[in-house]
Amino acid sequence: MAELIMIVDDEPGVRALLRDTLSIAGFEVVEANDGMAALTLLRSNKPVLMVIDINMPLMDGFELVERMRSTNDLTPVLMLTAREDKGDIARGLKIGADDYVTKPFGLEELVLRIKAILRRSYKNTSSPSVISCGPISIDDEQHCVTFNGEEVDLSPTEYRLLQLLIEKKGRVLSKKLLLDEVWGITFESESTVTDTYISYLRKKFHRDGFEGIKTVRGVGFQIQEPKPGS
């Protein structure tokens, strides 16, 4: 039986495009044209994921996600935003969205993001909500990352990469594994995107004596606990 995804967007053309794309990808689809209609549909439908536009009349995407989370509805959410407004993105993640895509978006990227969210959702059902490595702590329920107690803003991709490194801390993770788990790239690739995002993480976390994100040349990357006394 195909997994059900709910699309919530007030633009008929966007809904039609998403419906066709997700159907081709093997999902069942149910649609709502605003937040109120989505809440009504949730009474009789149990989607594995919701694609929610931020800018909608009557009830926008933020309010819809807030209402869902207030009733302990933890259905994964991918938010659509018409502009790359960091304030919108940060607010969406803080109220409980799992990821976001900026319009106009690539259909292949959208499907890969959805599949990555679903993989994480299935894997994390029995995982601890708070994990740490040295001064870095991730509270997945709050979608919050701190360094020595100070909150650090991360993009969704930075968050996913750091989370994976800490979940498997001490282990060397190959570029191939990281591309698959974080970006949904399952084929052989010469992409340098992993190196780029590792450098972003180092800029944010290699300070105050912590230099735990290591490159193992020719193999991949790992994160290590600080040595005692360091």
LUMBAKOL-859734 format. One record per residue (C-alpha): residue in three letters; x, z negated, y. Coordinates in steps of 0.02 Angstrom, whole numbers, plus 50000, padded with zeros to 5 digits. Last residue first. Layout:
BEGIN
ALAXZY...
END
This chain:
BEGIN
SER520884867450972GLY521004850450889PRO520184856050729LYS520204875050714PRO518754883650800GLU517434890650681GLN517684909050646ILE516714924850685GLN517054940750588PHE517354959250617GLY517724975150522VAL518924982450393GLY520274993750467ARG520924980050579VAL520074963350554THR519404960050728LYS519004942050769ILE517634933350868GLY518204915050877GLU519134914751041PHE518544898151113GLY519734889551235ASP518484887651376ARG518104906251365HIS517834920051240PHE515924919451238LYS515264931851368LYS516694944351375ARG516924942751187LEU515104947251158TYR515244963151263SER516844967951170ILE515924966151004TYR514584977451078THR515834991351114ASP516704989750946THR515014991450858VAL514525006650963THR516115015850912SER515135028050803GLU516115036950667SER514575036850556GLU514185037250370PHE512295035050349THR511215019550356ILE511125017550544GLY509775004250570TRP510644997850727VAL510944979550683GLU510914978850492ASP511514996450454LEU512804997850592LEU513414980250549LEU513594984350364LYS514555000450400LYS515664991550527SER516164979450389LEU515804960850401VAL517264949150369ARG516564932350315GLY516964916250408LYS515254915950487LYS513884925150391GLU512384918750489ILE513544917750640LEU514014936250633LEU512204941450602GLN511564931350750LEU512924938250864LEU512444956150820ARG510574953150839TYR510804944451008GLU511964958051074THR510664971051023PRO509234961451105SER510244959751266LEU511014942751293ASP510814929551427VAL511834913751395GLU511074896351409GLU512304882151439GLY512374868851303ASN514204871851261PHE513754890351245THR511884893051220VAL510804906651145CYS508894905851153HIS507584915851059GLN506534899851058GLU506194901150871ASP507914908850845ASP508874894350920ILE510654901050924SER512134889550959ILE513904893851016PRO515164879951050GLY515904880750874CYS514784891850769SER512934888150767ILE511264891050683VAL509534885050733SER507944892150653PRO508564889050476SER508214903750359SER506724903750241THR505684917250329ASN507254925050404LYS507524939150281TYR505764946350290SER505724945650480ARG507484952750495ARG507024967750389LEU505414970150488ILE506344969850653ALA507604982650589LYS506204994050528ILE505374993450699ARG507004996950790LEU507365011750674VAL505615018750707LEU505845017350895GLU507585025150889GLU506905040050794LEU505495042150920GLY506675042051068PHE505985032251214PRO505335036651387LYS505005022351410THR506125007451373VAL506074999251201TYR505944980551174ASP506354967651040ASP505664952150953ALA504394946551082GLY504154927651091ILE503864921751268LYS505734921751304LEU505974939551242GLY504624946551355ARG505224936851505ALA507004942851483ILE506454961051468ASP505294960251618GLY506654952151724LYS507934964751662ASP506834978951726GLU507234994451626ARG505645003151676ALA504115008751582THR504204994251460LEU503664994551279MET503724978251180LEU504094976550994VAL503184961450923PRO503324952350757THR501724943050706LEU502034924550740ASP500234919750778ASN500444901150815THR498904900750927SER499984899451084ARG501074913451014MET499624925651014ARG499044920651188GLU500804922551258VAL501004939551174LEU499384945851251GLU499804938551421PHE501474947551424GLY500724963951364ASP499464964951505MET497654959351497LEU496284968251595PRO497384983451635MET499014987351543ASN500864987051591ILE501864978351454ASP501494990251309ILE501374981951139VAL501994988350970MET501364975650843LEU502124971550674VAL501594966950496PRO499784969550549LYS498424957650490ASN496744965250539SER495014957350554ARG495244944450692LEU496764953850757LEU495624967950812THR494784956750940LEU496454950951008ALA497004969151023ALA495424973951119MET495804960251245GLY497604965951261ASP497204984051302ASN496915001151223ALA496974995251042GLU497565005350891VAL497725003250703VAL499105011850606GLU499625013150424PHE501485015550403GLY502445028850305ALA503645035650436ILE502475050750460SER501095038350503LEU502255029550624THR502635045650719ASP500825051650722ARG500165034850783LEU501555033050912LEU501195050150987ALA499315047150986ARG499525029951066VAL500665037251201GLY499405051051240PRO497955038851246GLU498845028051377ASP498165010051377ASP499395004051246VAL499264991951099ILE499854999550934MET499544989050779ILE500634991950626LEU499994990550447GLU501154991750296ALA500705005150169MET500005000050000
END
